[in-house]
Amino acid sequence: MKAARAGGVQGSVTSIDQETELLKRVAAGDGEAFAELFTRIAPRVLGFLVRLMRRRSLAEEALQETFLQIWLRAEAYRPDLGSPLSWALKIARSRGIDLLRRDGLGHLSTTQRTCLAE
């Protein structure tokens, strides 16, 4: 059981290392690296955005804006501050909130508005 956990942790560290390397290549303008990074993390980012926004169409728009931002600002990623996924989720949260504000927050509950304000 301990060996399986250790393998799982090692596997995730390797994944983070691979995604960090992909971001370095994206910063250098490597479109293939961008496509691979998208394939790896976009499903998790989209899932987060769907939960945040409660509307898949808006979540998909936010996902597109998130990855545009990643493409344009990949050189700004700092591995010492978190994983590539956490960086992408931070960008996604900002893009999602921007879209919700632009779309209007009228359809959100008071609790959801409070969460977005934090």
C-alpha positions in Angstrom: 0.0 0.0 0.0 2.8 2.4 0.9 4.6 1.6 -2.4 1.5 2.5 -4.4 1.2 5.9 -2.6 4.8 6.6 -3.2 4.4 5.7 -6.8 1.4 8.0 -7.1 3.2 10.9 -5.5 6.2 10.3 -7.7 3.9 10.1 -10.7 2.3 13.5 -9.9 5.7 15.1 -9.4 6.8 13.8 -12.8 3.6 15.2 -14.3 4.3 18.6 -12.7 7.8 18.5 -14.1 6.6 17.6 -17.5 4.0 20.4 -17.5 6.6 22.9 -16.3 8.8 21.8 -19.2 5.9 22.2 -21.6 5.3 25.8 -20.3 8.9 26.6 -20.9 8.5 25.4 -24.5 5.3 27.4 -24.9 7.1 30.5 -23.7 9.5 29.9 -26.6 6.6 29.8 -29.0 6.3 26.0 -29.4 2.8 25.3 -30.7 3.1 21.5 -30.2 4.0 22.0 -26.5 0.9 24.2 -26.2 -1.3 21.6 -27.8 0.1 18.9 -25.4 -0.3 21.2 -22.4 -3.9 21.9 -23.5 -4.6 18.2 -23.8 -3.2 17.5 -20.3 -4.9 20.2 -18.3 -7.9 21.6 -20.2 -10.4 19.0 -18.9 -9.6 19.9 -15.3 -9.7 23.6 -16.0 -13.0 23.3 -17.8 -14.4 21.3 -14.9 -13.4 24.0 -12.5 -14.9 26.7 -14.8 -18.2 24.8 -15.2 -18.5 24.6 -11.4 -17.6 28.3 -11.0 -19.8 29.7 -13.7 -22.7 27.2 -13.7 -23.1 27.7 -17.5 -21.1 25.5 -19.8 -21.2 28.0 -22.7 -19.6 30.7 -20.5 -17.1 28.2 -19.1 -16.0 27.2 -22.6 -15.5 30.8 -23.5 -13.5 31.3 -20.3 -11.4 28.2 -21.1 -10.6 29.7 -24.5 -9.6 33.0 -22.9 -7.6 31.2 -20.2 -5.5 29.3 -22.8 -5.0 32.4 -24.9 -3.6 34.1 -21.7 -1.4 31.1 -21.1 0.0 31.3 -24.7 0.6 35.0 -24.4 2.1 34.9 -20.9 3.8 31.6 -20.5 7.1 33.3 -19.7 5.4 34.7 -16.5 4.9 31.3 -15.0 7.0 30.8 -11.8 7.4 27.2 -10.7 8.4 28.3 -7.2 4.9 29.6 -6.7 2.9 26.5 -7.7 2.3 23.9 -10.4 1.3 24.7 -13.9 -2.2 23.5 -13.2 -2.6 25.9 -10.2 -1.3 28.7 -12.3 -3.8 27.9 -15.1 -6.6 27.6 -12.5 -5.7 31.1 -11.1 -5.9 32.5 -14.6 -9.2 30.6 -15.3 -10.8 32.0 -12.1 -9.9 35.5 -13.2 -11.2 35.0 -16.7 -14.3 33.3 -15.4 -15.1 36.1 -13.0 -14.5 38.7 -15.7 -17.0 36.9 -18.0 -19.6 36.6 -15.2 -19.3 40.3 -14.5 -19.6 41.1 -18.2 -22.5 38.8 -18.6 -24.2 40.1 -15.4 -24.3 38.4 -12.0 -28.1 38.5 -11.7 -28.5 34.7 -12.1 -26.1 34.0 -9.2 -27.2 33.5 -5.6 -25.9 35.8 -2.8 -23.6 33.0 -1.7 -22.1 32.6 -5.1 -21.6 36.4 -5.4 -19.8 36.4 -2.0 -17.5 33.6 -3.1 -16.6 35.5 -6.3 -15.8 38.6 -4.3 -13.2 36.8 -2.1 
